[in-house]
Amino acid sequence: MLDHVSMALRDIAAAAPFRDAAMAALEVPCMWRQAQVISYGPRNGPGDDGHSYPTLREGPACESPAIHWCFRAPSREAVRAFHAAGLAHGGADDGPPGLRLHYHSAHYAAFLRDPDGNRREAVTHRAQP
């Protein structure tokens, strides 16, 4: 169900030792580390949607993309339906359905803001048949 989640931390340097130890105990490797971002676990690639991973960002908890939930969709049609349903029920567009080639060649996603301002995404990693 979940593709990835982004969360905010007040001080990523202070939080990193705890997060590193907890993820290592679960045998989940750190895959990406920058001064204000840490991501654990392998990301999905073209035709591969079997991974879920958290990304931790330094910043206030209410700032985008601090609260970001991405749901795995079975198809591009489902991504488009997610976006349309969200708009029809009080959500705001935060990125229309389409390819996001900066991730990989089959990353097809749509972004919404829910009525509380949280960022929601639906993604499929499957190429169009």
HELIX and SHEET records of a PDB file:
HELIX    1   1 ILE A   12  ALA A   25  1                                  14    
HELIX    2   2 ARG A   76  ALA A   88  1                                  13    
SHEET    1   A 8 CYS A  30  GLN A  34  0                                        
SHEET    2   A 8 VAL A  37  TYR A  40 -1                                        
SHEET    3   A 8 TYR A  53  GLU A  58 -1                                        
SHEET    4   A 8 LEU A   2  LEU A   9  1                                        
SHEET    5   A 8 HIS A  68  ARG A  72 -1                                        
SHEET    6   A 8 ARG A 119  THR A 124  1                                        
SHEET    7   A 8 TYR A 108  ARG A 113 -1                                        
SHEET    8   A 8 ALA A  92  LEU A  99 -1                                        
END                                                                             
